[in-house]
């Protein structure tokens, strides 16, 4: 048999084996006979394309490259968060993850589908910069598109590998190519890698001047132990208010999410027993998880205003959705990011890996978060200060800009300085929000 014919049969055999294996996975439900017949008909068409390639293309095909390219194209038709990592990419990812004590510029990334001149592609996009990070101080904003990292194109680059590329020794530099609405071309910005230097939870009493004692709680991300830190901060706020807290502002703006278990515990703090926090739905609407709140340890029933914006994502959106759907809080700000899917990794025999979206999160009322986001109850125009643009100097992000207070000078927000906080205070007092959108 001709060697090229062997290539085509070997590649086709790999796909047939993959199709059979997929049909054996318990989650792959449906009409197996009908679906299987359709799959084999499409594989026949695929084999004809391979035959044309092997017989007519000017260069002899390389089996591994053909398979990698075919799988990448196939997976790209599913959703922006399913991905195929080649064996080389998996090795690179593991090598970078094995290096301990790395620092980052502080960016949470995802893939967003786009279309340009009829061509569909997935663009690496900023969910949110972490508070008090080099990226935040340099002006990186939610929605910014990252087109290269140190000159390496991000086209088809999985966020896991991209975040690994962003990591490095503390104080080292990384150059990002950034596109934003209004930019004609991508602009380079150099960031320093650094470890987080601020607390994940900030709490204070605000509104003492004739407004009563209202608590302000800023949660920057949901990392390990944050639910205990929040519970302690709430106890302290109630103590400062003489156990008469008139309301709580829970600020989740630019919170990119994090650990689902921690976010679940945080939602549980505010909900009475027996309430649904979220549902996790798989194929066909099957409910894979639906955690319930517990009566023990629930906070008093003071009013809550949750602040959200386009940088509120993932597990932070779950909290906002749960508190709003269960009539425990009002949402103030802008529509959240819309990131609420679950991926499962499958390692393949050659060392490559397949990452597939297997489920979506929904709020208690059934709203799907992924791709939709959550709309606020009271919409607030974004602050013009947050849209001032990037400071594209040769090296930025290593210090706070002169116009912004340094992290060590952080203080409790005051009414009038922040439209969303002012709207929350007005809501607690029963008055109209001070800066709503029409």
Buried (B, 14 or more C-beta within 10 A) or exposed (E): EEEBEEBBBEBBEBBBEBBEEBEEEEBEEEEEEEBBEEBEEEBEEBBEEBBEBBEEEEEEBEEEEBBBBBBBEBBBEEBBBBBBBBBEBBEBBEEBEEEEEBBBBBBBBBBBEEEEEEEEBBBBBBBBBBBBBBBBBBBBBBBBBBBBBEEEEBEBBBBBBBBBBBBBEEEEBBBBBBBBEEEEEBBBBBBBBBEBEBBBBBBBBBBEEEBBBBBBBBBBBBEEEBBEBBBEBBEBBBEBBEEEBBBBBBBBBBBBBBBBEBBBBBBBBBBBEEBBBBBBBBEEEEEBBEBEBBEEEBBEEBBBBBBBBBBBBBBBBBBBBBBBBBEBBBBBBBBBBBBBBBBEEEEBEEBBBBBBBBBBBBBBEEBBBBBEBBBBBBBBEBBEEEEEEBEEEEEBBBEBEEEBEEBEEBEBBEBEEBBBBBBBBBBBBEEEBBBBEE
